[in-house]
Amino acid sequence: MGEFSPSHWLIVGIVVVLLFGSKRLPDAARALGRSMRILKSETQGLRDDTAPAADTAPDAAPDRAPVPDAIQRAEPDTARDKRDLAARLREEAARIESAAPSAKST
């Protein structure tokens, strides 16, 4: 009862074509592919977030502040993500500049 033979799959295929039409099937397949890619990237992102940060640079210059993990791992996918990342980088740069002693002291 649990096995499908080729004739069963043929009947299922014919029913799908009759229900959705041959013009809508490529669009549905594309949408399904996009959804699967998004799901895969999100699950990979979750795995990366839970993995321990083993790639810290021990030879980094001591006068530099460490880059926050959220900024280091960021991979912008959309224009909005790029704008958000740029804003976070500007804020981080301003924080580092305000914490550093001024080079011009008169």
C-alpha positions as CSV (number, residue, x, y, z in Angstrom):
1,M,0.0,0.0,0.0
2,G,2.9,2.4,0.6
3,E,4.7,2.0,-2.7
4,F,3.9,4.0,-5.8
5,S,4.4,2.4,-9.2
6,P,5.2,4.3,-12.4
7,S,1.5,4.2,-13.4
8,H,0.6,5.9,-10.1
9,W,3.1,8.7,-10.7
10,L,1.8,9.1,-14.2
11,I,-1.8,9.6,-12.9
12,V,-0.6,12.1,-10.2
13,G,1.3,14.0,-12.9
14,I,-1.8,14.2,-15.2
15,V,-4.0,15.4,-12.3
16,V,-1.5,18.1,-11.4
17,V,-1.3,19.3,-15.1
18,L,-5.1,19.3,-15.2
19,L,-5.5,21.2,-12.0
20,F,-2.9,23.9,-12.5
21,G,-2.5,24.0,-16.2
22,S,0.7,23.7,-18.2
23,K,1.4,27.5,-18.2
24,R,1.4,27.8,-14.4
25,L,3.7,24.8,-13.7
26,P,7.0,26.4,-14.6
27,D,6.2,29.4,-12.4
28,A,5.2,27.2,-9.5
29,A,8.5,25.2,-9.9
30,R,10.5,28.4,-9.9
31,A,8.8,29.7,-6.8
32,L,9.4,26.3,-5.1
33,G,13.1,26.5,-6.0
34,R,13.4,30.0,-4.6
35,S,11.7,28.9,-1.4
36,M,14.0,26.0,-1.1
37,R,17.1,28.2,-1.6
38,I,15.9,30.6,1.0
39,L,15.1,27.8,3.5
40,K,18.6,26.3,2.9
41,S,20.4,29.7,3.4
42,E,18.4,30.4,6.6
43,T,19.1,27.0,8.1
44,Q,22.8,27.4,7.2
45,G,22.7,30.8,8.9
46,L,21.3,29.3,12.0
47,R,24.0,26.6,12.0
48,D,26.7,29.4,11.6
49,D,25.1,31.4,14.5
50,T,25.3,28.4,16.9
51,A,28.8,27.3,15.9
52,P,31.6,28.5,18.2
53,A,33.7,31.3,16.9
54,A,37.0,29.5,16.4
55,D,38.4,31.9,13.8
56,T,39.5,34.7,16.1
57,A,42.7,36.4,14.9
58,P,45.3,36.2,17.7
59,D,47.8,38.4,15.7
60,A,45.4,41.3,15.4
61,A,46.7,44.8,16.3
62,P,46.2,45.5,20.0
63,D,45.2,49.1,19.4
64,R,42.2,48.0,17.3
65,A,38.8,47.1,18.8
66,P,37.6,43.6,17.8
67,V,34.9,43.6,15.1
68,P,31.5,42.5,16.4
69,D,30.5,39.0,15.3
70,A,27.3,40.3,13.8
71,I,29.2,42.6,11.5
72,Q,31.9,40.1,10.7
73,R,29.4,37.4,9.7
74,A,27.1,39.7,7.8
75,E,26.4,38.7,4.2
76,P,24.0,41.3,2.7
77,D,21.5,39.7,0.3
78,T,19.3,42.7,-0.4
79,A,19.6,46.4,-0.8
80,R,18.0,47.0,2.6
81,D,20.4,44.6,4.3
82,K,23.3,46.5,2.7
83,R,22.0,49.8,4.0
84,D,21.5,48.3,7.5
85,L,25.1,46.9,7.4
86,A,26.5,50.2,6.3
87,A,24.7,52.0,9.1
88,R,26.0,49.6,11.7
89,L,29.5,50.0,10.3
90,R,29.3,53.8,10.5
91,E,28.0,53.5,14.1
92,E,30.9,51.2,15.0
93,A,33.5,53.4,13.3
94,A,32.1,56.5,15.2
95,R,32.3,54.6,18.5
96,I,35.9,53.5,17.8
97,E,36.9,57.1,16.8
98,S,35.3,58.6,19.9
99,A,37.1,56.0,22.1
100,A,40.5,56.6,20.5
101,P,42.7,59.4,21.9
102,S,42.8,62.4,19.6
103,A,45.9,62.7,17.4
104,K,45.7,66.5,17.5
105,S,46.2,67.7,21.0
106,T,47.0,71.4,21.2
